[in-house]
Amino acid sequence: MSKIISNLLENVPWLDKLSSVTTVFFILLFIIIVVGVLRMKKSKVDKMKNLPFDEKNDKNNWL
Amino acid sequence: MALEKFTYDNRLAKYFANATILWAVVAFLVGLIAALELVYPSLNLGLQYISFGRLRPLHTNAAIFAFVGNGVFTAVYYSTPRLLKTPMFSKKLGLLNFWGWQLIIVLAAVTLLAGITTGKEYAELEWPIDILIAVVWVIFGWNLIGTMIKRRTRHIYVAIWFYIATFVTVAVLHIVNSIELPISLIKSYPVYAGVQDALVEWWYGHNAVAFFLTTPILGLMYYFIPKAANRPIYSYKLSIIHFWALIFLYIWAGPHHLLYSTIPDWTQALGVVFSVVLIAPSWGGMINGLLTLRGAWDKVREDPVLKLFVVGVTAYGMSTFEGPMLSLKSVNAISHFTDWTIAHVHIGTLGWNGMMLFGMLYWLFPRFYNVKLYSKSLANTHFWLATLGMLFFAIPLYFAGFTQALMWKEFTAEGYLKYPNFLETYIQIRPMHMLRIVGGVLYITGAILMVYNLIKTAGTGKFVRYEEDEAAARETKPVNESWHRRLEGKPLAFTFWALIAILIGGLVEFLPMFLIKSNIPTIESVKPYTPLELEGRDIYVREGCYNCHSQMIRPFRSEVARYGEYSKSGEFVYNHPFQWGSRRTGPDLAREGVIGGNIYKPDSWHYEHLVDPQKTNIQSIMPPYPWLASQDICMESIPKKIRAMQTLGVPYPEGYDEKAVADLKAQASKIATGLHNSGIEVEDDKEIIAMIAYLQRLGTDITK
């Protein structure tokens, strides 16, 4: 069975194009992420940015 | 909505913080001793347990897994509950994580000094410890994911994304690179060989840097810099873009450790391109870290914590620019195998890792003990010592790297090598190695000041184990969220997609390497090692010879002139593990055994050189290996090794394991007789005979 699988995989015609395909995929995904991020609402972004400060025992000057 | 009260337990964070401090000193001290041995080789006192080849892996493992590892756990166990508004999922799992990790470190120290090693950089630990690492890592992940599931916050903050990426990727890297065939409790062989082993190893090695030394420290940065500066991060949007880009791109960069080696050109090209593209998301992180301090630069002047963070993040920026530059083939042709690589690594480790962790510790201890830091002045002194130490470490090594590379490559007007004797290049850079020791001393002195300062801080305060907080229960799902906001609210889905992102690069590089035979052209004359040569090879791995010697002749005129025909991928098909090395403190050995070759030496020379290198070359810094002439070859293990190699596909004849010892003794007897004829008396069952046999085999397959 493993010989059948490895014979199949060795003869996959698109294997040599794999790196080009995934590079193009990454670039497209990157563009989608950038567009999505640029359209995020400021209020939500500000809320997440301030998450580390939402602590009851936050004392800042220990020096 | 009603607020729920709960408490954070600081005990585990404190334990990990204390361990970070302890292992910092140990790791730096071992590094200092290793650096001293490179200048004064007699410092190993003739003891095998502290020779350079055994100390260097101890240093790298201590620095990466003991010091930075414990530091990462400190950051995770402190920040995660606070960012998710819930105590850690399980205290028991946390304690198992802590004690399990310390056990791994102790076992690493004992085994590495004993010479129990796989011979693969940053993955030297043998298979029982590998299993323990996997178990402890699962425990850590279970605790982290469990905490995310029981969180009160709706969305997970950026620091947690980096912790998730660290967990999933290190798990994948460790499991794939550690697939080994054990032959005893303390010895195994990787299932991969030669070129494939090299690719897997440096996919692992580079991504150990990425996902053990970078992403969790970025997570630390995203929590502790805002806290220390009392300012939110500069750009949450930038953090989204750079996070996904970073974790996707980093995985592809592994082949940049193997440029001009025998891995296929297409793999090298991928490594180069993706390494250069990696500048963008890396600098995204740096920019986010530094610009968080907008409006707070006046605090940097006064606050040693912020000073350490600023230099740490700047060092990150320097390393992540230098790294891609070193990945360009034209630059790599100069830098590879030289001290430039060491300088680059230490800007990252001393600067980025060290200073970020020091800053975190100075920030944490006053809070742990509800008291001001014992001495701000000592902390400032530590900052300056660390910064100067890093510079004194790296700058001499830049000079050393260039000096070595240019001397190796220089030809006379008549077309001969200007410096045919490798030792000439080492003698030239020895003063720079001495200066590097000054850097190390400064750095460790600063660390010792930190230890004193933090102990005194703890001594004058009282440990605050529990801290109260309150938060509303998790919100129900709001409407109209962007896709990333939705993903931030689903940590398991987030983990899944992070896993997919990091798997892609590995699959693209591995599948063709393993499945398409033409990537490693077969050479008919290449035969398996004899049993004696195999034993010699295992001794070579045990002694860590690969820490100073490479076995990869690059296709450069200067290397062919110095060492002989450049290496071919098909020569390494039976090498479990590969031993190409990544540094030339000593010469390349790939064609050491070619009679009539440029670097061939007779058996008697090898004997004298191994037992007392300064006898053959008075200025050599190679440590002596006298124990090889007195320790016996372990004959009982030979049949097991042959059977293991057969299982791994090495074409020894059927039933050869029963003949192997006899063949070994016959070959050993010939070598011992030859040595006797040269006036050297040594019994034919000593390890040095095996080592000589192995060295004399190197590079001969293609000259038959």
Interface residues (C-beta under 8 A of the other chain):
Chain A: S6 L9 E10 V12 L15 D16 L18 S19 T22 F26 L29 F30 I33 V34 G36 V37 L38 R39 M40 K41 K44 V45 D46 M48 K49 N50 L51 P52 F53 D54 E55 K56 N57 D58 K59 N60 W62 L63
Chain B: S79 R82 L83 K85 T153 H155 Y157 V158 A159 Y223 P226 K227 N230 P232 I233 Y236 K237 I240 I241 W244 A245 F248 L249 W266 L270 E302 D303 P304 V305 W363 P366 R367 V371 K372 L373 K376 E467 E468 D469 E470 A471 E481 S482 W483 H484 R485 E488 I504 G505 L507 V508 E509 L511 P512 L515 I516 K517
